Each structure stands twice: as structure tokens, then as C-alpha cells.
Amino acid sequence: MKIEEYIRKNRDKLDTEKPDEDYLWTGISQSFMKPKKTKRFYIIRIAAAALILITLTYTGFELATIRKNQQLILSKIDPVLAQQEAQFQEQINSYYKILHQTKFDKNQLVTNYGELQNIDEMIQQYSDDLKKHGPNPKILNSLMDLYQKKILVLDRMLNEIEKNKNYENNKTQI
């Protein structure tokens, strides 16, 4: 209470300086302008996220279309090869499902996804060659061989995952 009484009695002596109003208003006006910049930044972020989402969706759609077209190309060339390719793709898809169900750590595998990507690129290249040059037995054999190699790589990855699980189970039992 003594401090309040002192301030009341000596107010005139304490309030001798006057504030610089121009300086204060400059600071206040700048604080009003800052939120507009952040709102723009958020709008740009949302637009970028939407663009990325649209791009990923479009890419996924295109990849699905390419794979369907590959099967159509072989069905026009030879129904037996088309059936064989369908079996290979079914087996590849089942391996991918199993891989995703295992929830493995990609860094622990010796075999990496780069090998699968290389095989997919070669499959795409051979499919393009079939479109351009027509049914060539060497290209067809190479394409079927690539499907088999992809299945082998996926099988190797599944074996590595199983081996790691068995090792960890044995390690915990000791």
C-alpha cells in the first residue's frame, strides 16, 4: 500500500517524460501488416500440398494404366504369353502384399528397392519396344525373363525378412 500512496503523491514528478507517439504508431502499424504475410504463406503451403497430392494421384493413375496396357500388348501378340504375364503379375502383387504386411525396415535388407525399380524401368522399356517394333521373340523372352527376375528379387527380400525375424527370435530366447 505504501508504494501506491507514494505513486499518487509524486505522480507529477514521475510522469515528466512524454511518449514518442510516432514511434509507437509505427510499431503498432507494422504489427498489423505481419499477419497478412503469414496468411499468404499458409495459402501457398496449402496450394503446394494440393499440387503434390494431385501429382501423386496422377502418377499413380498413369502407372496403373501403363501396367494394364502392358498386359493388353501381350494379349494382342500371344494369348499364352498374356496369361503367363498375368500369372507373373499376380504373383508379384501377392509378394508386395506380403512385404507390406511384414512391416519390415528397409534399411535392414541387403536387397533394396533400387533393384526393383531398375527391373520396372526395363519392363517399361521393353514394352515400349514392343509397341514400336511389333512382336519380336527376343524382346518377348527378355520381358518374361524380367518378370521372373522381379519375382526372384521379391522372394529374396521376403527370405531376408524371415531370416531377420528368426535371428531376432533366437536372440531374444537366449
C-alpha positions in Angstrom: 0.0 0.0 0.0 2.8 2.4 0.7 4.0 2.2 -2.9 0.6 3.1 -4.3 0.4 6.2 -2.0 3.9 7.3 -3.0 3.0 7.0 -6.7 -0.2 9.0 -6.2 1.5 11.8 -4.3 4.5 12.0 -6.7 2.8 11.4 -10.0 3.6 14.7 -11.4 7.3 14.2 -10.7 7.3 10.7 -12.1 5.5 11.5 -15.4 7.8 14.1 -16.7 8.6 12.4 -20.0 6.1 12.2 -22.8 6.0 9.2 -25.1 7.0 9.4 -28.8 3.6 8.8 -30.4 5.0 8.5 -33.9 7.4 5.7 -32.9 4.6 3.9 -31.1 2.2 4.1 -34.0 4.9 2.8 -36.4 5.3 -0.3 -34.3 1.6 -0.8 -34.0 1.0 -0.4 -37.7 3.8 -2.9 -38.5 2.3 -5.5 -36.2 -1.0 -5.2 -38.2 0.9 -5.9 -41.5 2.7 -9.1 -40.3 -0.3 -11.5 -40.2 -1.2 -10.8 -43.8 2.2 -12.2 -44.8 1.7 -15.3 -42.7 -1.8 -15.9 -44.2 -0.3 -15.7 -47.7 2.4 -18.2 -46.6 -0.3 -20.6 -45.3 -2.2 -20.3 -48.6 0.9 -21.0 -50.5 1.6 -24.1 -48.4 -1.9 -25.4 -48.9 -1.7 -24.8 -52.6 1.7 -26.7 -52.7 0.3 -29.6 -50.7 -2.7 -29.8 -53.1 -0.4 -29.7 -56.1 1.7 -32.5 -54.7 -1.4 -34.6 -53.9 -2.7 -34.1 -57.4 0.7 -35.0 -58.9 0.9 -38.2 -56.9 -2.6 -39.2 -57.8 -2.0 -38.6 -61.5 1.3 -40.5 -61.4 -0.4 -43.5 -59.7 -3.1 -43.5 -62.3 -0.6 -43.4 -65.1 1.4 -46.2 -63.6 -1.7 -48.3 -63.3 -2.7 -47.5 -66.9 0.8 -48.4 -68.1 0.6 -51.8 -66.4 -2.8 -52.5 -67.9 -1.5 -51.5 -71.3 1.4 -53.9 -71.0 -0.9 -56.8 -70.5 -3.0 -55.7 -73.4 0.0 -55.6 -75.6 0.9 -59.2 -74.9 -2.7 -60.3 -75.2 -2.7 -58.9 -78.8 0.6 -60.7 -79.5 0.0 -64.1 -78.0 -2.7 -65.2 -75.6 -0.4 -67.8 -73.9 2.2 -65.1 -73.1 -0.6 -62.8 -71.9 -1.8 -65.5 -69.5 1.8 -66.1 -68.3 2.3 -62.4 -67.7 -1.0 -62.2 -65.8 0.3 -65.1 -63.6 3.6 -63.3 -63.0 1.9 -60.0 -62.1 -0.5 -61.8 -59.8 2.5 -63.4 -58.0 4.3 -60.1 -57.9 1.3 -58.4 -56.4 0.9 -61.1 -53.7 4.6 -60.7 -52.8 4.1 -57.0 -52.5 1.1 -57.5 -50.2 3.2 -59.9 -48.0 6.0 -57.4 -47.9 3.8 -54.6 -46.7 2.2 -56.8 -44.1 5.5 -57.7 -42.6 6.2 -54.0 -41.7 9.9 -54.5 -42.3 12.7 -51.9 -42.0 14.1 -51.2 -45.5 17.5 -50.3 -44.0 18.0 -53.8 -42.7 17.6 -55.5 -46.0 20.6 -56.2 -48.2 18.3 -56.2 -51.3 16.9 -52.8 -51.8 14.1 -51.2 -53.8 16.5 -49.8 -56.4 16.8 -53.3 -58.0 13.0 -53.5 -58.3 12.9 -50.0 -59.8 15.6 -50.9 -62.4 13.6 -54.0 -63.3 10.4 -52.0 -63.7 12.2 -49.5 -65.9 13.5 -52.2 -68.1 10.0 -53.8 -68.3 8.6 -50.4 -69.4 11.4 -50.0 -71.9 10.7 -53.5 -73.4 7.0 -52.8 -73.5 7.7 -49.6 -75.4 9.9 -51.5 -77.8 7.1 -54.0 -78.4 4.8 -51.1 -79.3 7.3 -49.6 -81.7 8.7 -52.7 -83.4 5.9 -55.3 -83.0 6.3 -58.9 -81.7 9.9 -59.7 -81.5 10.7 -63.1 -79.9 13.9 -61.7 -78.2 12.0 -58.8 -76.6 9.2 -61.1 -75.5 11.7 -63.6 -74.0 13.5 -60.8 -72.3 10.3 -59.3 -70.9 9.2 -62.7 -69.4 12.7 -63.1 -68.0 12.4 -59.7 -66.3 9.2 -60.7 -64.7 10.9 -63.9 -63.3 13.8 -61.8 -62.0 11.4 -59.4 -60.3 9.8 -62.4 -58.6 13.2 -63.7 -57.5 14.2 -60.3 -56.1 10.9 -60.1 -54.1 11.4 -63.7 -52.9 14.9 -62.8 -51.8 13.5 -59.8 -49.9 10.9 -62.0 -48.1 13.6 -64.5 -47.2 15.8 -61.8 -45.8 12.9 -60.6 -43.7 12.1 -64.1 -42.5 15.8 -64.7 -41.7 16.0 -61.4 -39.7 12.8 -62.3 -37.7 14.2 -65.8 -36.9 17.5 -64.3 -35.8 15.8 -61.8 -33.6 13.6 -64.5 -32.1 16.6 -66.7 -31.4 18.4 -63.7 -29.9 15.6 -62.9 -27.5 15.3 -66.5 -26.4 19.0 -66.7 -25.4 
